[in-house]
Amino acid sequence: MKIFLILLALLPLGVAYYQLDNAIDPIKMLYAYTGIGAISLLLLSLIPSSCKRICTINWLRYRKTIGLLAFVYTLLHVSVFVVLDSELDFMSIFEKSLKKPFIYVGLIAFIIVLLMALTSFKKLFAKFSKYHKAVYLALTLALLHSFWAQKVAGVFEYGIVAVGLVLLGERVWAWKKRYM
Amino acid sequence: MKPLSINDITPEGLFEARRHFLKLGAGALVSTTALSQLLADLPKNLSLTYTPDTNPFKLTLNTEEQATNYVNFYEFSTDKTAPVKLSQTMKTSPWNVGFFGELKTEQMLEVDDLIAKFGLEERIYRFRCVEGWSMVVPWIGFPLYKLLDYLEPNTKAKYVKFTTRHEPSMFPDQQKGLFASIKHPYVEGLRMDEARHPLTFIAVGMYGKRLLPQNGAPIRLVVPWKYGFKSIKSLDLIECVEEEPKNTWQVMDPKEYGFYANVNPKVDHPRWTQAKERVLGKLTKQDTLPFNGYEKEVASLYAGMDLRKLF
């Protein structure tokens, strides 16, 4: 089941590779594939715990896999920025990362997801799992980042914000129910 | 063997014309009614006759496929390829353009009349979008100064204002009211000296043919040293005015878009850098040139201006 999940999640990358030769704006296409993939998986990684609360289906065993897949997409997205878009010009990467809010917001989200991926294995997870709530911050920043990346936000950008609000709202609601 | 270039290919127009000529000859043998029938069937919007550009800078053209499938035409959609399908029912002929404001005689003219009046030439220009991508396109049309010479703007005319047609039945985004992606109708403007510059161009075609709907048919502006959003599509009105027109993107977000919008690698968009660009079809990037490579021709228009403030 997990293998199937991984293959399904990586399928868009195969499609992207296949389309690369004929892409009109290849760098932008790779940004879109990896960015949309990362945000979708990040949103998806919030579903298991919501599902457990609402529909009493336990998908928690898939949560880590989804999270790591989100990390893979995030890493690829950042690689497009570093290797293709900035052509490994580290001065310009540094400058852009400091000066452009749209970029540093994305970069902070990446660092959070990176730290979560590094601390997602056995021993470290026991120690750091409480910090994994930072995914909410990463998601919020990622949504902001995708909003700012467009000249004007379209259906996709509003759509993922709506999904994000529902998932985060459900958590606030569950938290309130428990403590208030 | 020398690889085939675009110039070696028989233009589609000539190819079609030859077929029609042969058919006409055959038709004449049959009857004159058949002949007139064939004449009526001649496709009107196919090819154009024009003076070709010698391409002195040896610019490498983007393919027609790229230029006709990657567009910003928010009247249809904010997506780059969706306008291709959404625009196919657009009725672009007959199409009258209105000429109003501070000029000798206000009037309306059909696109074909404009072509007949000013003739057609090809201009191979670099095209740089504010979003960071670029291409090279062979436009066909006439320089705007020829039109302005004909219209005879008066001494009050300091700017030229351009407006895209407002016809919600044709442009889906114009039906959306408050939910439209931008404010409609789209407006752009040029200072009179910019408008009269020999590089400033009115295009009715590209790649040897009439403009396709998604590229701003049937008539659009092309200002090669400015970001692409200045090159307004599907023109409805050209007005000579006294005050600087408020162009759509400046109204949308004055912190991000100005009136001038000259391509400038040294002045960033607030959200992204403009130092380099992605040439469509390539995985590598290239440096963006001041005034998009037309510095020698146009820099004098902006002598003494602070281009960081007047971006």
Contacts between the chains, C-beta under 8 A, distances in Angstrom:
chain1	res1	chain2	res2	distance
A	20	B	283	7.8
A	23	B	281	7.9
A	24	B	66	4.9
A	24	B	69	6.2
A	24	B	70	4.4
A	24	B	80	7.8
A	24	B	280	5.3
A	24	B	281	6.2
A	25	B	70	6.3
A	25	B	80	7.4
A	25	B	133	5.6
A	25	B	278	6.2
A	25	B	280	5.7
A	26	B	281	7.6
A	26	B	282	7.2
A	26	B	283	5.0
A	27	B	278	5.2
A	27	B	283	6.5
A	27	B	285	7.6
A	28	B	133	7.1
A	28	B	278	6.9
A	84	B	283	6.3
A	85	B	278	8.0
A	85	B	285	7.2
A	87	B	284	7.3
A	87	B	285	6.2
A	92	B	273	7.3
A	92	B	275	7.3
A	96	B	272	7.9
A	96	B	273	6.0
A	99	B	268	7.7
A	100	B	268	7.9
A	100	B	270	8.0
A	100	B	271	6.1
A	100	B	272	6.4
A	100	B	273	7.5
A	101	B	271	7.5
A	102	B	271	4.7
A	102	B	272	7.0
A	103	B	272	8.0
A	148	B	271	5.7
A	149	B	271	7.9
A	150	B	78	7.6
A	151	B	72	8.0
A	151	B	78	7.6
A	151	B	130	7.6
A	151	B	131	6.2
A	152	B	74	7.8
A	152	B	78	6.1
A	152	B	181	5.3
A	152	B	182	6.8
A	152	B	252	7.6
A	154	B	78	4.7
A	154	B	79	7.3
A	154	B	181	7.3
